[in-house]
Amino acid sequence: MRHSARLAVALAVLASTAAGCSSSGQSSGASARKPDRTTVTSCGRTLSFDGPPERAVTLDQSATETLLELGLGERMAGTAYLKTKVAEKYRDAYRRVPVLSPDLLTGEQLRAATPDLAVASSAELYAKDRAGTRAELAELDLPSYVSAVDCPERNDPDKTAFDLLFDDYENYGRIFGVEKRAAKLAGEQRAVVKQATRTADRVEGEPTVVWLYSVYDDKPYVAGKGGLPSEMSRLVGAKNAFDDVDEEWPEVSWAQIADRDPDFIVVGDLSERGKPGDSAEDKLAMMREHPTVSELSAVRKNRIIEAPGIEMDPSVRTTHTLGLLIKGMKDLGHVR
């Protein structure tokens, strides 16, 4: 392993008992990279590597499954923050990756794993009271990657959320020396997105949709502007009902959802987080019991599409929910 002196000292103080953490997992099958220095940019930060990371830690399930899809299980020293069931195709590999925390990872837990790279799909996971800020990790010579989809200052405003997701794959390919595998994944998913655009030509009008991600303290969190749900809606000829809100996951009220009166609702399942309002079942019960929302045509007529909540985030599985969206719209009669 390659660690700076500063990182080694910090790790010895914080987690000397965990320095020998195993990183067994799915074989990457990648040959060793030549000792050329690799540089990528992640949300305004330049990350440099003398060789492929050997002890990556993922801060959330989306990042975990993406690395597993790329065959990098044995390069992972830990994972955290399970939101929903791990996709069946990744389960065997996932079992071999140490689970550092089923919930949000703390800075102490991250450092105890002696990582050489931290990866997250969401910038908010790099907070002082969570894994630590990216600036703090940089002080320890620990590079941190965050999905380009969740970067507030995008270098290319013309890129779609899917374009940025595919940029992530290509960056991972360069970082870990698996460029061909990453390019193949990006190419396959680009083809899925291109195919989805043909649905728009067969959609009557422009049906509106609310993407209900989670409910916390009876406050719904829905998809706003700029994220993958808005892009998926646009691709298939629908319109995100909260596309005028310049946040990816704004907190709204049930009354605001009722005012938008969507043609259908996509309900995210985050059952593995285990909090009230996380599961799709909880959300459906709340809507059916609410005096106003229960009167919406979408609720009364069960015009509901269920999807894994993780697939509304930047995820290697998001194109799966794109398919669920198309199928659901066909079943509901929106597609000719």
C-alpha positions as MATLAB code, in Angstrom:
seq = 'MRHSARLAVALAVLASTAAGCSSSGQSSGASARKPDRTTVTSCGRTLSFDGPPERAVTLDQSATETLLELGLGERMAGTAYLKTKVAEKYRDAYRRVPVLSPDLLTGEQLRAATPDLAVASSAELYAKDRAGTRAELAELDLPSYVSAVDCPERNDPDKTAFDLLFDDYENYGRIFGVEKRAAKLAGEQRAVVKQATRTADRVEGEPTVVWLYSVYDDKPYVAGKGGLPSEMSRLVGAKNAFDDVDEEWPEVSWAQIADRDPDFIVVGDLSERGKPGDSAEDKLAMMREHPTVSELSAVRKNRIIEAPGIEMDPSVRTTHTLGLLIKGMKDLGHVR';
ca = [
       0.000    0.000    0.000;
       1.130    3.552   -0.645;
       0.424    6.022    2.135;
       1.985    9.323    3.048;
       3.645    9.804    6.399;
       0.857   12.145    7.505;
      -1.844    9.623    6.693;
       0.085    6.811    8.397;
       0.399    8.822   11.614;
      -3.296    9.746   11.587;
      -4.319    6.167   11.002;
      -2.087    4.857   13.761;
      -3.622    7.256   16.268;
      -7.243    6.738   15.221;
      -7.390    3.070   14.344;
      -4.268    1.054   15.048;
      -6.324   -2.059   15.699;
      -7.889   -1.983   12.234;
      -4.786   -1.533   10.121;
      -4.894   -5.070    8.859;
      -8.420   -4.915    7.375;
      -8.914   -7.452    4.571;
      -9.886   -6.302    1.091;
     -10.905   -9.611   -0.484;
     -13.654   -9.423   -3.095;
     -14.476   -9.856   -6.729;
     -11.367  -10.188   -8.859;
     -10.626   -7.144  -10.975;
      -8.840   -9.149  -13.623;
      -6.860   -6.015  -14.476;
      -3.160   -6.146  -15.272;
      -0.792   -3.869  -13.395;
      -0.569   -0.357  -14.771;
       2.726    1.040  -15.864;
       4.111    3.496  -13.317;
       2.736    6.529  -15.163;
       1.020    9.123  -13.014;
      -2.729    9.273  -13.625;
      -4.624   12.529  -13.058;
      -8.374   13.128  -13.075;
     -10.549   16.020  -11.976;
     -13.408   15.447   -9.549;
     -15.729   18.329   -8.763;
     -13.024   20.972   -8.843;
     -10.268   18.885   -7.246;
      -7.352   17.353   -9.099;
      -6.619   13.778   -8.026;
      -3.286   12.171   -8.892;
      -2.299    8.524   -8.609;
       1.068    6.804   -9.028;
      -0.768    3.525   -9.614;
      -4.231    1.987   -9.280;
      -5.713    2.247   -5.771;
      -5.624   -1.011   -3.799;
      -7.790   -0.023   -0.803;
     -10.692    2.079   -2.028;
     -13.538    2.808    0.392;
     -16.982    3.638   -0.952;
     -19.175    5.883    1.199;
     -22.508    4.716   -0.213;
     -24.182    1.873   -2.058;
     -24.271    3.597   -5.440;
     -20.494    4.022   -5.485;
     -20.062    0.459   -4.214;
     -22.137   -1.139   -6.947;
     -20.438    0.898   -9.655;
     -16.993   -0.330   -8.618;
     -18.307   -3.894   -8.380;
     -19.749   -3.605  -11.892;
     -16.266   -2.654  -13.046;
     -14.849   -5.763  -11.376;
     -12.975   -3.878   -8.657;
     -14.141   -5.805   -5.596;
     -10.657   -6.907   -4.557;
      -9.494   -3.279   -4.726;
     -12.044   -2.285   -2.038;
     -11.205   -2.034    1.662;
     -14.739   -1.219    2.747;
     -18.229    0.015    2.002;
     -21.044    1.757    3.874;
     -24.569    3.209    3.775;
     -26.846    0.542    2.364;
     -30.118    2.104    1.123;
     -31.900   -0.812   -0.457;
     -31.244   -4.432   -1.379;
     -27.982   -4.974   -3.235;
     -28.693   -5.964   -6.827;
     -28.552   -9.738   -7.229;
     -25.682   -9.618   -9.727;
     -23.446   -7.903   -7.136;
     -24.392   -9.857   -4.009;
     -21.591  -12.426   -4.041;
     -18.957   -9.746   -4.593;
     -20.598   -7.442   -2.033;
     -20.356  -10.125    0.669;
     -16.579  -10.114    0.275;
     -16.227   -6.363    0.877;
     -15.977   -5.330    4.551;
     -19.037   -3.347    5.657;
     -17.550   -0.532    7.724;
     -20.974    0.848    8.610;
     -24.535    0.046    7.499;
     -25.234    3.766    7.908;
     -23.286    6.936    7.163;
     -19.541    6.499    7.530;
     -17.698    8.582   10.116;
     -14.230    9.994    9.679;
     -12.866    7.564   12.269;
     -14.373    4.565   10.466;
     -13.002    5.743    7.138;
      -9.483    6.255    8.433;
      -9.507    2.951   10.314;
      -9.824    1.142    6.971;
      -6.454    2.628    5.858;
      -7.821    3.636    2.435;
      -5.950    5.042   -0.521;
      -9.118    6.451   -2.168;
     -12.600    7.463   -0.990;
     -15.485    7.352   -3.480;
     -19.010    8.749   -3.066;
     -21.996    9.399   -5.298;
     -23.069   12.413   -3.227;
     -21.048   15.444   -2.162;
     -22.954   15.700    1.130;
     -21.266   12.523    2.379;
     -18.035   14.517    2.609;
     -19.109   16.566    5.614;
     -17.243   17.365    8.821;
     -19.696   15.303   10.892;
     -19.618   12.413    8.397;
     -16.567   11.066    6.551;
     -14.805   14.420    6.759;
     -14.589   17.248    4.243;
     -12.636   16.724    1.060;
     -10.207   19.401    2.252;
      -9.645   17.508    5.508;
      -9.035   14.265    3.642;
      -6.634   16.021    1.273;
      -4.619   17.135    4.316;
      -4.167   13.424    5.059;
      -3.147   12.783    1.436;
      -6.334   10.774    0.914;
      -7.874   11.521   -2.511;
     -11.665   11.743   -2.572;
     -13.911   11.292   -5.600;
     -17.516   12.504   -5.869;
     -19.859   11.769   -8.763;
     -19.863   14.449  -11.441;
     -23.678   14.304  -11.358;
     -23.643   15.793   -7.859;
     -21.067   18.475   -8.562;
     -22.717   21.907   -8.132;
     -20.266   23.643  -10.480;
     -20.272   21.673  -13.709;
     -17.549   22.397  -16.214;
     -19.828   21.700  -19.179;
     -23.428   22.901  -18.677;
     -24.434   21.249  -21.968;
     -23.819   17.787  -20.558;
     -26.841   15.848  -19.345;
     -26.948   14.000  -16.029;
     -26.356   10.750  -17.903;
     -23.351   12.264  -19.716;
     -21.878   13.109  -16.315;
     -22.592    9.626  -14.979;
     -20.738    8.120  -17.935;
     -17.870   10.538  -17.265;
     -17.648    8.922  -13.822;
     -17.234    5.481  -15.382;
     -14.462    6.721  -17.623;
     -12.704    8.421  -14.696;
     -12.877    5.210  -12.659;
     -11.456    3.400  -15.653;
      -8.458    5.718  -15.730;
      -7.958    5.695  -11.953;
      -8.024    1.892  -11.650;
      -6.486    1.060  -15.018;
      -9.616   -0.623  -16.392;
     -10.317    1.788  -19.240;
     -11.680   -0.821  -21.652;
     -14.133   -2.176  -19.127;
     -15.324    1.332  -18.242;
     -15.704    2.308  -21.893;
     -17.731   -0.842  -22.554;
     -20.075   -0.060  -19.643;
     -20.523    3.553  -20.755;
     -21.183    2.436  -24.337;
     -23.800   -0.116  -23.291;
     -25.660    2.385  -21.135;
     -25.477    5.125  -23.766;
     -27.266    2.696  -26.092;
     -30.005    2.203  -23.471;
     -30.458    5.966  -23.150;
     -30.578    6.410  -26.916;
     -33.204    3.691  -27.211;
     -35.282    5.353  -24.479;
     -35.540    8.579  -26.473;
     -37.667    6.766  -29.045;
     -40.403    6.442  -26.429;
     -40.996   10.200  -26.484;
     -42.341   10.025  -30.037;
     -45.097    7.692  -28.857;
     -46.227    9.647  -25.793;
     -49.504   11.547  -25.853;
     -49.052   15.116  -24.627;
     -46.549   15.603  -21.812;
     -47.643   13.651  -18.712;
     -46.359   15.024  -15.414;
     -44.641   12.937  -12.781;
     -43.608   13.405   -9.166;
     -40.542   11.434   -8.100;
     -41.024   10.756   -4.368;
     -37.643    9.845   -2.917;
     -38.136    9.864    0.855;
     -40.329   11.189    3.649;
     -38.730   12.497    6.846;
     -40.786   13.872    9.735;
     -43.794   13.860    7.390;
     -41.902   16.072    4.910;
     -41.654   14.644    1.392;
     -38.407   14.917   -0.564;
     -38.929   14.908   -4.306;
     -36.820   15.222   -7.430;
     -36.223   18.800   -8.463;
     -34.266   20.217  -11.383;
     -30.995   18.894  -12.722;
     -30.810   15.334  -11.461;
     -31.289   11.990  -13.152;
     -35.081   11.802  -12.527;
     -35.621   15.032  -14.463;
     -33.419   13.762  -17.262;
     -35.204   10.409  -17.378;
     -38.554   12.197  -17.530;
     -37.383   14.401  -20.395;
     -35.960   11.480  -22.358;
     -39.282    9.618  -22.423;
     -41.526   12.630  -23.104;
     -42.770   13.240  -19.568;
     -42.209   16.259  -17.320;
     -40.942   16.293  -13.771;
     -43.637   18.211  -11.867;
     -40.990   19.929   -9.703;
     -38.581   20.731  -12.513;
     -38.951   24.430  -11.664;
     -37.235   23.944   -8.287;
     -33.491   24.506   -8.618;
     -32.475   21.728   -6.228;
     -31.941   18.074   -6.956;
     -33.904   16.809   -3.913;
     -35.968   19.656   -2.418;
     -38.085   19.261    0.677;
     -41.693   20.100   -0.201;
     -45.080   19.719    1.463;
     -47.879   17.275    0.753;
     -49.982   20.312   -0.205;
     -47.442   21.256   -2.881;
     -47.601   17.746   -4.319;
     -51.394   17.989   -4.357;
     -51.192   21.359   -6.131;
     -49.036   19.828   -8.889;
     -51.626   17.047   -9.355;
     -49.258   14.740  -11.308;
     -50.470   12.248  -13.872;
     -48.442    9.562  -12.123;
     -45.979    9.164   -9.245;
     -42.682    7.278   -9.068;
     -42.132    6.032   -5.524;
     -38.605    5.186   -4.403;
     -37.909    2.226   -2.163;
     -35.142    2.775    0.398;
     -36.246    0.008    2.732;
     -32.768   -1.038    3.902;
     -32.210    2.371    5.517;
     -34.950    1.301    7.914;
     -36.374    4.695    8.830;
     -40.104    5.517    8.786;
     -41.011    6.790    5.325;
     -38.105    5.057    3.590;
     -39.852    2.019    2.145;
     -42.169    2.263   -0.849;
     -44.858    0.657    1.311;
     -44.563    3.446    3.893;
     -44.819    6.158    1.255;
     -47.876    4.581   -0.362;
     -49.602    4.296    3.033;
     -48.850    7.958    3.822;
     -50.283    9.143    0.516;
     -53.419    7.021    0.872;
     -54.008    8.254    4.409;
     -53.364   11.951    3.710;
     -56.665   13.858    3.453;
     -55.609   15.852    0.364;
     -53.080   13.664   -1.424;
     -55.384   10.655   -1.176;
     -57.843   12.518   -3.434;
     -55.332   12.898   -6.267;
     -56.264   10.893   -9.345;
     -52.766    9.340   -9.406;
     -53.301    7.972   -5.898;
     -56.974    7.003   -6.235;
     -56.318    5.147   -9.499;
     -53.010    3.671   -8.303;
     -51.066    5.364  -11.077;
     -47.857    4.511   -9.265;
     -44.504    3.193  -10.449;
     -42.183    1.731   -7.811;
     -38.401    1.886   -8.243;
     -35.350    1.268   -6.054;
     -34.478    4.628   -4.521;
     -30.791    4.072   -5.188;
     -31.546    4.132   -8.909;
     -32.797    7.725   -8.657;
     -29.285    8.679   -7.511;
     -26.188    8.570   -9.741;
     -25.909    4.796  -10.004;
     -24.785    2.071  -12.351;
     -28.379    0.851  -11.995;
     -30.131    4.073  -13.046;
     -30.706    2.846  -16.596;
     -32.731    0.015  -15.008;
     -35.172    2.550  -13.565;
     -35.264    4.254  -16.963;
     -36.633    0.939  -18.233;
     -39.091    0.725  -15.309;
     -40.294    4.226  -16.174;
     -40.952    3.313  -19.804;
     -42.736    0.089  -18.872;
     -44.806    1.856  -16.236;
     -45.848    4.589  -18.655;
     -46.879    1.941  -21.175;
     -48.910    0.112  -18.526;
     -50.595    3.369  -17.540;
     -51.503    4.167  -21.146;
     -49.194    7.136  -21.692;
     -47.277    5.438  -24.527;
     -49.021    4.578  -27.786;
];
